[in-house]
Amino acid sequence: MQAAELTVLQQRLSPERLGPYKSACGGSLEEAFALYRWNAEITAALGSTIGHVEVTLRNALHQELEAWSDRSFGEPRWYLNPSSRSRPNGFLFVEAREDIAKARTRALRDGRPETPGRVVAELNLGFWRFLLARRYDRGLWVPCLHRAFSRQRRDSVFDAVSRLHQARNRMAHHEPMFNRPLAVLYQDSLQVAEWICPTTRRWIEQCSSVSTALAARPPNTSLHA
């Protein structure tokens, strides 16, 4: 593109947004735009991969929660936060209950009936991440959620899912990813999937274009591998 066109584009996208890209490219606006385009490509590739892992994760946790809630409370709909004599207030903290209330409302859009699958689909990655946090160690991890992962420590699973959640949020806000440890995030994605189901992990890897996108990154920029 001509220099005048690049200047116009810089104003449309904003100099502030392009600042990190220009810095990584030694001030070259043309190279900054090449890096900006690549950033969009790697973001799309990694976002798709994390999306597959998110669906795998939430379904695995839902399956374990459903079976445990049925055994413990006689109610498979765990998101109703059933109580017992030993747990008069249920087992979910208030933040989770609030997220579930919003998810149940969204699940009823367009007059659809509520089903567990629709409620689960409305709960975002942050919700599932925090079910793996320390505060749920005795209440959910020990009796239930550890079964979703192959002999893994809760903190290891939580840390990996947290990194994916933070990356996903960053990508959702169109923030730069070129200066993030992309290869590590990709391996985190595959590792979480492997812990849950090796077959699904292989499928996700086969579907992913992250490795191809990483190999195509522009030269002469300060990128993290």
Contacts in CASP RR format, 6 or more apart in sequence:
PFRMAT RR
TARGET T0000
AUTHOR 0000-0000-0000
METHOD contacts of the structure
MODEL  1
MQAAELTVLQQRLSPERLGPYKSACGGSLEEAFALYRWNAEITAALGSTI
GHVEVTLRNALHQELEAWSDRSFGEPRWYLNPSSRSRPNGFLFVEAREDI
AKARTRALRDGRPETPGRVVAELNLGFWRFLLARRYDRGLWVPCLHRAFS
RQRRDSVFDAVSRLHQARNRMAHHEPMFNRPLAVLYQDSLQVAEWICPTT
RRWIEQCSSVSTALAARPPNTSLHA
1 9 0 8 1.000
1 30 0 8 1.000
1 33 0 8 1.000
3 29 0 8 1.000
6 29 0 8 1.000
6 30 0 8 1.000
6 33 0 8 1.000
7 29 0 8 1.000
9 33 0 8 1.000
10 18 0 8 1.000
10 29 0 8 1.000
13 36 0 8 1.000
18 29 0 8 1.000
18 32 0 8 1.000
18 33 0 8 1.000
18 36 0 8 1.000
19 32 0 8 1.000
20 176 0 8 1.000
20 179 0 8 1.000
21 32 0 8 1.000
21 33 0 8 1.000
21 35 0 8 1.000
21 36 0 8 1.000
21 39 0 8 1.000
21 176 0 8 1.000
21 178 0 8 1.000
22 28 0 8 1.000
22 29 0 8 1.000
22 32 0 8 1.000
24 32 0 8 1.000
24 35 0 8 1.000
24 178 0 8 1.000
24 179 0 8 1.000
24 221 0 8 1.000
24 222 0 8 1.000
24 223 0 8 1.000
25 31 0 8 1.000
25 32 0 8 1.000
25 34 0 8 1.000
25 35 0 8 1.000
25 220 0 8 1.000
25 221 0 8 1.000
31 218 0 8 1.000
31 220 0 8 1.000
31 221 0 8 1.000
34 218 0 8 1.000
35 178 0 8 1.000
35 218 0 8 1.000
35 221 0 8 1.000
38 178 0 8 1.000
38 213 0 8 1.000
38 216 0 8 1.000
38 217 0 8 1.000
38 218 0 8 1.000
39 176 0 8 1.000
39 177 0 8 1.000
39 178 0 8 1.000
41 213 0 8 1.000
41 216 0 8 1.000
42 177 0 8 1.000
42 178 0 8 1.000
42 182 0 8 1.000
42 210 0 8 1.000
42 213 0 8 1.000
42 214 0 8 1.000
42 217 0 8 1.000
43 171 0 8 1.000
43 177 0 8 1.000
45 208 0 8 1.000
45 209 0 8 1.000
45 210 0 8 1.000
45 212 0 8 1.000
45 213 0 8 1.000
46 167 0 8 1.000
46 171 0 8 1.000
46 177 0 8 1.000
46 182 0 8 1.000
46 185 0 8 1.000
46 186 0 8 1.000
46 189 0 8 1.000
46 210 0 8 1.000
46 213 0 8 1.000
47 168 0 8 1.000
47 171 0 8 1.000
48 207 0 8 1.000
48 208 0 8 1.000
48 209 0 8 1.000
49 186 0 8 1.000
49 189 0 8 1.000
49 204 0 8 1.000
49 207 0 8 1.000
49 208 0 8 1.000
49 210 0 8 1.000
50 164 0 8 1.000
50 167 0 8 1.000
50 168 0 8 1.000
50 185 0 8 1.000
50 189 0 8 1.000
51 168 0 8 1.000
52 189 0 8 1.000
52 193 0 8 1.000
52 204 0 8 1.000
52 207 0 8 1.000
53 164 0 8 1.000
53 189 0 8 1.000
53 192 0 8 1.000
53 193 0 8 1.000
53 204 0 8 1.000
54 125 0 8 1.000
54 128 0 8 1.000
54 164 0 8 1.000
54 168 0 8 1.000
56 192 0 8 1.000
56 193 0 8 1.000
56 196 0 8 1.000
56 197 0 8 1.000
56 200 0 8 1.000
56 204 0 8 1.000
57 125 0 8 1.000
57 128 0 8 1.000
57 148 0 8 1.000
57 161 0 8 1.000
57 192 0 8 1.000
57 196 0 8 1.000
58 120 0 8 1.000
58 121 0 8 1.000
58 123 0 8 1.000
58 125 0 8 1.000
58 128 0 8 1.000
59 120 0 8 1.000
60 148 0 8 1.000
60 149 0 8 1.000
60 196 0 8 1.000
60 197 0 8 1.000
61 128 0 8 1.000
61 131 0 8 1.000
61 145 0 8 1.000
61 148 0 8 1.000
62 78 0 8 1.000
62 116 0 8 1.000
62 117 0 8 1.000
62 120 0 8 1.000
63 148 0 8 1.000
64 144 0 8 1.000
64 145 0 8 1.000
64 147 0 8 1.000
64 148 0 8 1.000
65 78 0 8 1.000
65 79 0 8 1.000
65 140 0 8 1.000
65 144 0 8 1.000
65 145 0 8 1.000
66 76 0 8 1.000
66 77 0 8 1.000
66 78 0 8 1.000
66 116 0 8 1.000
67 76 0 8 1.000
68 78 0 8 1.000
68 143 0 8 1.000
68 144 0 8 1.000
69 75 0 8 1.000
69 76 0 8 1.000
69 77 0 8 1.000
69 78 0 8 1.000
69 82 0 8 1.000
70 76 0 8 1.000
72 82 0 8 1.000
72 84 0 8 1.000
72 143 0 8 1.000
73 82 0 8 1.000
73 83 0 8 1.000
73 84 0 8 1.000
74 82 0 8 1.000
75 82 0 8 1.000
76 116 0 8 1.000
77 116 0 8 1.000
79 100 0 8 1.000
79 103 0 8 1.000
79 104 0 8 1.000
79 116 0 8 1.000
79 119 0 8 1.000
79 120 0 8 1.000
81 90 0 8 1.000
81 91 0 8 1.000
81 92 0 8 1.000
81 97 0 8 1.000
81 100 0 8 1.000
82 90 0 8 1.000
83 89 0 8 1.000
83 90 0 8 1.000
84 90 0 8 1.000
91 139 0 8 1.000
91 140 0 8 1.000
92 100 0 8 1.000
93 135 0 8 1.000
93 136 0 8 1.000
95 130 0 8 1.000
96 127 0 8 1.000
96 130 0 8 1.000
96 131 0 8 1.000
99 123 0 8 1.000
99 124 0 8 1.000
99 127 0 8 1.000
100 119 0 8 1.000
100 123 0 8 1.000
102 122 0 8 1.000
103 119 0 8 1.000
103 122 0 8 1.000
103 123 0 8 1.000
103 127 0 8 1.000
104 114 0 8 1.000
104 119 0 8 1.000
104 122 0 8 1.000
106 122 0 8 1.000
107 114 0 8 1.000
107 115 0 8 1.000
107 118 0 8 1.000
107 119 0 8 1.000
107 121 0 8 1.000
107 122 0 8 1.000
108 114 0 8 1.000
112 118 0 8 1.000
125 161 0 8 1.000
125 164 0 8 1.000
125 165 0 8 1.000
125 168 0 8 1.000
126 165 0 8 1.000
128 161 0 8 1.000
129 158 0 8 1.000
129 161 0 8 1.000
129 162 0 8 1.000
129 165 0 8 1.000
130 136 0 8 1.000
131 140 0 8 1.000
131 145 0 8 1.000
132 141 0 8 1.000
132 145 0 8 1.000
132 154 0 8 1.000
132 157 0 8 1.000
132 158 0 8 1.000
132 161 0 8 1.000
133 158 0 8 1.000
134 154 0 8 1.000
134 155 0 8 1.000
134 158 0 8 1.000
136 145 0 8 1.000
137 154 0 8 1.000
141 154 0 8 1.000
145 154 0 8 1.000
146 152 0 8 1.000
146 154 0 8 1.000
148 196 0 8 1.000
149 157 0 8 1.000
149 195 0 8 1.000
149 196 0 8 1.000
150 194 0 8 1.000
150 195 0 8 1.000
150 196 0 8 1.000
152 195 0 8 1.000
157 192 0 8 1.000
157 195 0 8 1.000
160 188 0 8 1.000
160 191 0 8 1.000
160 192 0 8 1.000
161 192 0 8 1.000
163 184 0 8 1.000
163 185 0 8 1.000
163 188 0 8 1.000
164 185 0 8 1.000
164 188 0 8 1.000
164 189 0 8 1.000
164 192 0 8 1.000
167 177 0 8 1.000
167 180 0 8 1.000
167 185 0 8 1.000
170 177 0 8 1.000
170 180 0 8 1.000
171 177 0 8 1.000
178 217 0 8 1.000
178 221 0 8 1.000
178 223 0 8 1.000
178 224 0 8 1.000
179 222 0 8 1.000
179 223 0 8 1.000
179 224 0 8 1.000
180 224 0 8 1.000
181 224 0 8 1.000
181 225 0 8 1.000
182 210 0 8 1.000
182 214 0 8 1.000
182 224 0 8 1.000
182 225 0 8 1.000
183 214 0 8 1.000
183 224 0 8 1.000
183 225 0 8 1.000
186 208 0 8 1.000
186 210 0 8 1.000
186 211 0 8 1.000
186 214 0 8 1.000
189 204 0 8 1.000
190 201 0 8 1.000
190 204 0 8 1.000
190 205 0 8 1.000
193 200 0 8 1.000
193 201 0 8 1.000
193 204 0 8 1.000
194 201 0 8 1.000
214 225 0 8 1.000
217 223 0 8 1.000
END
